[in-house]
């Protein structure tokens, strides 16, 4: 089917091949109809940016979510905003990411704010993952220290 003839070729004069002209006219009508439909469903960029900005600022890390997933999700929202014309500089995104992390990451926030060098997002992920891994390791050692041997304790009677 040659639905895009009107986009590729100029209209032939009506005195030339009638068949070719009919094909071109049909293609042109379809193109105009598609343009009208597209205009009816045109996105409202302002409202989309507002929704994404609200999502970006209100998003918090869930307890069962890994820090990598959280940062990647938040970075994808920032990328969508950039596509819509609202560019947030990377260092601001990283600062907002750090501010939205739970209190376990407070020492990372201090390191970032005191440091001379600003971290890109991938470096933030690296630092957060290192911390998360060290917490998991600490938790395992703490769990091992608390393991009960299974002995029954004597009840204290008054």
N, C-alpha and C positions, 0 to 999 in steps of 0.2 A: 504494500500500500504506500502510495506517495502522498502522505498527509502533510509533508513539509515542503511541497513544491513552491508554495508562495513565499517561503522563507529563503529558498535557494535560488529561485529564478525570478526574473521580471515577468510581468504579465504580457502575454502576447497580444497583438492587435486582434480584434474580433474577426477581422477578415481572414486571418490565417486559420489554422486548424481549429475547428469548433470543439473537437474532442479534447484537445490540449487546453483550450481556454476554460472549458467546463471543469476539468480537473483542477486547474489553478484556482478558479472561483470557489470550488468546494473546499480546497485546502485553506484558502484565505478565510472563509467563513468559520472553519474549525479553529484556526489560529485566533481569530477575534473572539470566539466563544470562550476558548481557554483563557485568554487574557482577561475577559470579563469575570469568569469564575475565580481566577486568581485574585483579582481586585476585591471581590466580595469577601474572600477569606484571608485578606492581608493581615499579617501579624501586627499586633500593637507592640512595638519594640520597647516603648517606655514601660509598659506594664510588665513585660517579660523581665526587663532589667531590675525593676523593683522587686519582683518575686524572687529572682536569683539573689539579689543583694540581701533580702530578708532571710532567705535560706542560708546564705553564706554566714551571715552574722549570728544567726540563732542556732546553727548546727553545733552540737556538742558530742564528744566522744562517748559512746556507749560502753558500759563495763565489759561486755562480751566481744567488743569489736577490737581488732588489732589496730595499733597506732598507724601502721602503714595504710590499711584500708581507709581509715579516717582521713589521713592527710591526702591520699589520692582522691577521695571523694570531694573533699573541700577544694583541691586544686582543679578538679574537673569543673566545678561550679564557677571558679574564677576564670577558667578558660572559656566557658560559655558566655560569661559576661564580656570578656575581651572580644569574642566574635560579634557581639551585639554593639560594640563600640565603647564599652565602659572598661577602659584599661586600668587595672590596679597594678602598680609596680610590684615586682617580685618581693622586694624587701618588706613592703607593707603587708603583702599576703602572708609572708613567713611570720611577721610580728603578730598578725591577727590569729594565725594558726597557733602560735605559742600561747597567746592569751586565752585561747579557748580550750587548751589542754587541762586535764585535771591537776590537782595539787601535787601529785607524785612527780610532775615534771617541773616543779618550781626551781630546782637547782639548774636545770637547762635554761630556763627563762633568765636566771641571773647570769649564767655564763654568756648567753647571747647578748644581753643588754650591756654587760661590762666589756665585751670583746670589741676589738677594733674592726674586725672583719665581719661583714654581714654574710649569713649563710644563704645559699640557694636552697630551693625546696628539697632537692635530692640529698643534700648534706643534713638538713633537718631530719629527714626520714632516717638517715644513717645513725645520727645521734640518739634519736628516740628509740630506734630498734635496739641499739646497744643497751640503753637503760632498761628497756622492757625485758631483754634477755637476762640482764643481771638480776632483775627483780624475780624473774622466774626461777633462776638458780638459787637465790637466797631463800625463796619460798620453799623449794624442795629441801634445802638443808634444814630449814626451820621445821618442816613437817617431819623430817627424819628424827629430829631431836625430841619431838613431842609424842612420838609413837608409843603407845601403851603396850607393855609386854604381855598383857592379858592376865596378870595375877589379880586375884580378888583381894580387895582391901578389907581389913577388919573395920567393923562399924564401931564408932566410939559411943559408948553408952554413958549416960550421965548418972 
